[in-house]
Amino acid sequence: MKLAILLLTHKNPEQVQRLIKSLQHPSIKIFLHADKKSEWDKNIFSAEIIVVKENTRVYWGDFSPVQATLNGMKEIRNSQYDFDYFILLSGQDYPIKSINTLLYFLETNKGKEFIQHTPLSKEGWSDAMSRYQYYHYRKNKNKAAWFFYTLLRTFMKLTGLKRKPPMPIWGGSQWFTITKKAFNYILSYTEEHPEFISFMKKSNFTDELFFQTLLMNSSFSNNCINDNLRYIDWDAQHGKKVSSPKTLTLGDYDQLQQSPAFFARKFDTTIDNAILDKIDAELL
């Protein structure tokens, strides 16, 4: 069982280096996409780490996180590294179980895709339907285009016009673990169907829609497990709507210890470094 792990990173290079160290294993190859805005010195990373050459500027809510992931996947394919599973992690993730435990789990569940998925429909994730039904564009990319699409979106809402998706849209967490076959399918489909990418580029928060939609509208849907194998706390503000998960600290250790997940997010060593020390000492 071999793993290809792609890290999407944008800050705290020292923390990223610690994450890389925790993932080092003979059965793992690590690829790293550094947000182009970070301007990191690529020489700070181990020679064993493959840095994605075609990196991009990543903006919250934009299509760019998807583009960064696709660029990283192409880098993995071009490397000709032979793997069984592909894992997408952020630079603020951290394992909470040993790598050998993870490898054993994937070996015993070979062929399954671990990706959260919910249909964007009135019966499913209805709050997210507007992400694709109307045109969206990020202001920080082009103010004139943003203004145009904002007016267009307002017009559509007033008149009842809605965009028609190329296929039923599904959503869920941005982070996932999938087989090499699913990995290759995603790259092949996106390269053969540029219209799908074009549609998603004018949608909102597509990092939580793109990969679920592709897999759930394919033969891989039968093997998709509605679990991304991550511990993420979205209830940190007593049920209030939040745009980012809780930053985990030492006070969350008991929940991490009891969780069946293999990774947790998010951590920030500038806020609490002790939680990673405890994970290293007791869980890994």
C-alpha positions as CSV (number, residue, x, y, z in Angstrom):
1,M,0.0,0.0,0.0
2,K,1.6,3.3,-1.2
3,L,0.2,6.8,-0.7
4,A,0.7,10.0,-2.6
5,I,-0.1,13.0,-0.3
6,L,-0.6,16.5,-1.5
7,L,-0.2,19.3,0.9
8,L,-1.9,22.7,0.2
9,T,0.0,25.2,2.2
10,H,0.0,29.0,2.6
11,K,1.6,29.9,5.9
12,N,3.7,28.8,8.9
13,P,6.5,26.9,7.0
14,E,7.9,25.6,10.2
15,Q,4.6,24.0,11.1
16,V,4.5,22.5,7.6
17,Q,7.9,21.0,8.0
18,R,6.7,19.4,11.3
19,L,3.7,18.0,9.4
20,I,6.0,16.6,6.7
21,K,8.2,15.0,9.4
22,S,5.1,13.3,10.9
23,L,4.1,11.9,7.5
24,Q,7.5,10.5,6.5
25,H,7.3,6.8,5.8
26,P,8.7,4.4,3.2
27,S,5.2,4.0,1.7
28,I,4.5,7.7,1.3
29,K,5.5,10.3,-1.2
30,I,4.8,13.9,-0.3
31,F,4.0,16.6,-2.8
32,L,3.6,20.3,-1.7
33,H,1.7,23.1,-3.3
34,A,2.8,26.5,-1.8
35,D,0.3,29.3,-2.3
36,K,2.1,31.7,-4.8
37,K,1.3,34.6,-2.5
38,S,3.5,33.0,0.3
39,E,6.7,33.5,-1.7
40,W,8.4,30.7,0.3
41,D,12.0,29.7,-0.3
42,K,11.5,26.2,-1.8
43,N,14.9,25.2,-0.5
44,I,13.7,25.0,3.1
45,F,12.0,21.7,2.3
46,S,13.6,18.3,2.2
47,A,14.9,17.1,-1.2
48,E,12.5,14.1,-0.8
49,I,9.5,16.5,-1.0
50,I,8.3,17.3,-4.5
51,V,7.2,20.9,-4.7
52,V,4.5,21.6,-7.3
53,K,6.1,23.7,-10.0
54,E,2.8,25.2,-11.4
55,N,1.6,26.8,-8.2
56,T,-1.1,29.4,-8.1
57,R,-2.4,32.2,-6.0
58,V,-5.1,30.8,-3.7
59,Y,-8.0,32.9,-2.5
60,W,-10.8,31.9,-0.1
61,G,-14.0,30.9,-1.8
62,D,-12.5,31.1,-5.2
63,F,-11.9,28.4,-7.8
64,S,-8.2,28.7,-7.1
65,P,-8.1,26.0,-4.3
66,V,-9.5,23.5,-6.9
67,Q,-6.9,24.7,-9.4
68,A,-4.1,24.2,-6.9
69,T,-5.3,20.7,-6.2
70,L,-5.6,19.8,-9.9
71,N,-2.1,21.2,-10.5
72,G,-0.8,19.1,-7.6
73,M,-2.5,16.0,-9.0
74,K,-0.9,16.6,-12.4
75,E,2.5,16.9,-10.8
76,I,1.9,13.6,-9.1
77,R,0.9,12.0,-12.4
78,N,3.9,13.5,-14.2
79,S,6.3,12.1,-11.5
80,Q,5.2,8.6,-12.5
81,Y,5.1,7.7,-8.8
82,D,3.1,4.5,-8.4
83,F,0.5,4.7,-5.6
84,D,-2.7,3.1,-4.3
85,Y,-4.3,6.1,-2.6
86,F,-4.2,9.9,-2.9
87,I,-4.7,12.0,0.2
88,L,-5.4,15.8,0.1
89,L,-4.2,17.6,3.3
90,S,-3.8,21.2,4.3
91,G,-0.6,22.6,5.9
92,Q,-2.6,23.0,9.1
93,D,-3.6,19.3,9.3
94,Y,-1.9,16.7,11.4
95,P,-2.1,12.9,11.8
96,I,-3.7,11.6,15.0
97,K,-3.0,8.0,14.3
98,S,0.2,6.2,13.3
99,I,0.9,5.9,9.6
100,N,1.0,2.1,9.9
101,T,-2.5,2.2,11.3
102,L,-3.6,4.3,8.3
103,L,-2.0,2.0,5.8
104,Y,-3.6,-1.1,7.4
105,F,-7.1,0.6,7.3
106,L,-6.7,1.5,3.6
107,E,-5.4,-2.0,2.8
108,T,-8.5,-3.6,4.5
109,N,-10.8,-1.0,2.7
110,K,-9.1,-1.1,-0.7
111,G,-11.2,0.3,-3.5
112,K,-13.3,2.6,-1.3
113,E,-13.3,6.4,-1.7
114,F,-13.4,8.4,1.5
115,I,-15.1,11.7,0.6
116,Q,-18.0,13.5,2.3
117,H,-20.9,13.9,-0.1
118,T,-24.3,15.5,0.1
119,P,-26.6,16.4,-2.8
120,L,-27.2,20.1,-3.3
121,S,-31.0,19.9,-3.4
122,K,-34.0,21.0,-1.4
123,E,-33.9,17.6,0.4
124,G,-30.1,17.8,0.9
125,W,-27.7,20.7,1.4
126,S,-30.2,23.3,0.3
127,D,-28.3,26.3,1.7
128,A,-25.5,25.7,-0.8
129,M,-27.6,25.6,-3.9
130,S,-27.0,29.3,-4.6
131,R,-23.3,28.5,-5.0
132,Y,-24.0,27.2,-8.5
133,Q,-27.4,28.6,-9.4
134,Y,-26.1,32.1,-9.8
135,Y,-22.9,33.6,-11.2
136,H,-20.1,34.4,-8.8
137,Y,-16.8,36.2,-9.1
138,R,-14.2,37.2,-6.5
139,K,-13.6,40.9,-6.1
140,N,-9.9,40.5,-5.5
141,K,-9.4,39.0,-9.0
142,N,-10.9,41.8,-11.1
143,K,-13.1,44.5,-9.7
144,A,-14.8,45.3,-13.0
145,A,-15.7,41.6,-13.6
146,W,-16.9,41.3,-10.0
147,F,-19.2,44.3,-10.4
148,F,-20.6,42.8,-13.6
149,Y,-21.4,39.4,-12.1
150,T,-22.8,41.0,-9.0
151,L,-25.3,42.9,-11.1
152,L,-26.0,39.8,-13.1
153,R,-26.6,37.7,-10.0
154,T,-29.0,40.4,-8.6
155,F,-30.9,40.4,-12.0
156,M,-31.2,36.6,-11.9
157,K,-32.6,36.6,-8.4
158,L,-35.1,39.3,-9.3
159,T,-36.3,37.5,-12.4
160,G,-36.0,33.9,-11.2
161,L,-33.3,32.9,-13.7
162,K,-30.9,30.2,-12.6
163,R,-27.9,28.5,-14.1
164,K,-28.4,24.9,-15.3
165,P,-25.5,22.7,-14.0
166,P,-24.0,20.1,-16.4
167,M,-24.8,17.4,-13.9
168,P,-26.3,17.1,-10.4
169,I,-24.2,19.0,-8.0
170,W,-22.8,17.4,-4.8
171,G,-20.9,18.9,-1.9
172,G,-18.9,18.2,1.2
173,S,-15.6,18.8,2.9
174,Q,-12.7,19.9,0.7
175,W,-10.4,17.2,2.1
176,F,-10.6,13.6,0.9
177,T,-8.8,10.2,0.4
178,I,-9.4,8.5,-2.9
179,T,-8.0,5.6,-5.0
180,K,-5.6,5.9,-7.8
181,K,-8.4,5.0,-10.3
182,A,-10.6,7.8,-9.0
183,F,-7.6,10.1,-9.1
184,N,-7.0,9.3,-12.8
185,Y,-10.7,9.6,-13.6
186,I,-10.8,13.1,-12.2
187,L,-7.8,14.3,-14.2
188,S,-9.1,12.6,-17.4
189,Y,-12.6,14.0,-17.1
190,T,-11.5,17.6,-16.4
191,E,-9.1,17.5,-19.3
192,E,-11.7,16.1,-21.7
193,H,-14.5,18.4,-20.4
194,P,-13.3,22.0,-20.1
195,E,-16.9,23.1,-20.0
196,F,-17.2,21.6,-16.5
197,I,-14.3,23.7,-15.2
198,S,-15.8,26.7,-16.9
199,F,-19.1,26.2,-15.1
200,M,-17.4,25.7,-11.8
201,K,-15.1,28.8,-12.2
202,K,-18.3,31.0,-12.0
203,S,-19.6,29.2,-9.0
204,N,-18.9,29.9,-5.3
205,F,-16.7,27.8,-2.8
206,T,-16.2,25.2,-5.5
207,D,-13.5,23.4,-3.4
208,E,-16.5,21.9,-1.5
209,L,-18.4,20.9,-4.7
210,F,-16.0,20.0,-7.5
211,F,-14.6,16.6,-6.6
212,Q,-17.8,15.3,-5.0
213,T,-19.8,16.2,-8.1
214,L,-17.4,14.4,-10.4
215,L,-17.2,11.2,-8.3
216,M,-20.9,11.0,-7.4
217,N,-21.9,11.3,-11.1
218,S,-19.6,8.4,-12.0
219,S,-19.3,4.7,-11.5
220,F,-17.2,5.5,-8.4
221,S,-20.3,6.7,-6.6
222,N,-21.0,3.1,-5.5
223,N,-17.7,3.0,-3.6
224,C,-17.9,6.5,-2.0
225,I,-18.0,6.4,1.8
226,N,-19.5,9.5,3.3
227,D,-16.5,10.0,5.6
228,N,-13.3,12.0,4.9
229,L,-11.4,10.4,7.8
230,R,-10.9,13.8,9.4
231,Y,-11.7,15.3,12.8
232,I,-12.9,18.9,12.2
233,D,-14.8,21.0,14.8
234,W,-17.3,23.2,13.2
235,D,-19.4,23.7,16.4
236,A,-16.8,25.9,18.2
237,Q,-19.1,28.9,18.4
238,H,-22.2,27.3,20.0
239,G,-24.1,26.6,16.8
240,K,-23.4,30.0,15.2
241,K,-22.6,30.0,11.5
242,V,-18.9,29.9,11.1
243,S,-16.7,30.3,8.0
244,S,-13.7,28.4,9.4
245,P,-13.3,25.4,11.8
246,K,-12.0,25.8,15.3
247,T,-8.3,26.0,15.8
248,L,-7.5,22.9,18.0
249,T,-5.6,23.3,21.2
250,L,-4.6,21.2,24.2
251,G,-8.1,21.3,25.5
252,D,-9.3,19.3,22.5
253,Y,-6.9,16.4,23.1
254,D,-9.5,14.0,24.7
255,Q,-11.7,14.4,21.6
256,L,-8.8,13.8,19.3
257,Q,-7.8,10.7,21.3
258,Q,-11.3,9.2,21.1
259,S,-11.9,10.1,17.5
260,P,-11.9,7.3,14.8
261,A,-10.4,9.8,12.4
262,F,-6.8,9.6,11.0
263,F,-6.2,13.3,10.6
264,A,-7.4,16.4,12.4
265,R,-7.6,20.1,11.4
266,K,-6.9,22.8,12.0
267,F,-3.8,23.5,14.1
268,D,-1.7,26.7,14.5
269,T,1.6,26.4,16.3
270,T,1.6,30.2,16.9
271,I,-1.5,29.7,19.0
272,D,-0.8,26.3,20.6
273,N,2.2,24.1,19.9
274,A,1.7,21.9,23.0
275,I,-1.2,20.0,21.4
276,L,1.1,18.7,18.6
277,D,3.8,17.7,21.2
278,K,1.2,15.7,23.0
279,I,-0.1,14.1,19.8
280,D,3.5,13.1,18.9
281,A,4.2,11.7,22.3
282,E,1.0,9.8,22.9
283,L,-0.9,9.1,19.7
284,L,1.9,8.8,17.1
